[in-house]
Structures are given as C-alpha cells and as structure tokens.
C-alpha cells in the first residue's frame, strides 16, 4: 500500500454549529485514507444548486460542526485504502460526495476522501471540467425519466424547464420521443 499522505490542505468550509458564520477557507489536515475509500487530489468541482441550499441550511444537515462543502467533482486518485485496488492510484475519476459516506470530505478542497462505490474512472477523452457535474443532476434527470416510463405516461408537464436539470431533461426527451410540455 502507498505511504499515507501527510500535511495540510486548503478547504472551503461551513461551520454549521456557529449561526451566522459564513463560509471560510481554512487549512485542514489531509484526510487519512480508511478501508474502502480513496484519496482524490481535486482538479475540478461543480457548483451545484444543492451546495447553495446546504449553505443556507435548506437541506437537512446530517452533521454538526465543520463541513467541507462541494458535492461532486473530479480529480486524480493519489492513495487507496484496504479494499480498493492499488491500480486505482493515478486514475482520473469523477466522484459524488453527497451520498458517499459520513467520513467523506467535500470537493471544495485540495483533497477529498471518497468511498470506492461513489466514483468512476474517466475516459481519457473526457476532461475534468466536463465531468465535474456528472452525478447529481444527470442522475436526477434519469430518475425522472424512469418514473415516466414506469407510469407509461403519454406526455409530461415539466415546470422547471429553465433549470440545469430541465435543460438536460428537454434534450433527453426530444431524442427519446417523450412528449413534454415545458414551462419555465
């Protein structure tokens, strides 16, 4: 196994136990790799609407104290824990922190600890920036399509068509012959 990373990293954090505290860039220790996790050197992170809602406490906060923000992004695997193939070291990956595990740090940092089940290797032809938002919105859109197909709907009224998900949904429906009335 590769030697553990040492040192500190910059991270954008939100203090959820200090009312009125804004986000702050601070130095933190690089996370220690644990079983079934990998350490990713962050290259790019999306700004997801869910991050904004988290900042404003519009989403339930499953943690107290300090939280590194940023739900999804891309980077390079620099270290792996027990249960993760060493061949992953050096791989370019897209990651989802939101549903990964409670030990995982957010992507608005120099390094992020990620559970092995919430990342995938990027094809060489896909850039870090292109892949930074591959998880949350696309999977939400695909979930909507799955519900439409389950209900065998002939048409759908979509009331958030100007949103990021709405634009993806509109293109997907057009290419897949799903009838939709879009309302912005």
Secondary structure, DSSP 8 states (H G I E B T S, - for coil): ------SEEEEEEEETTSTT---EEEEEE-----TTEEEEEEEEE---HHHHHHHTT-S--S--SEEE---EEEEEEEEE-TTS-GGGTT-EEEEE-TTS-TT---SSBSEEEEEGGGEEE--TTS-HHHHTTTTHHHHHHHHHHHHHHHTT-SEEEES-TTSHHHHHHHHHHHHTT-EEEE--
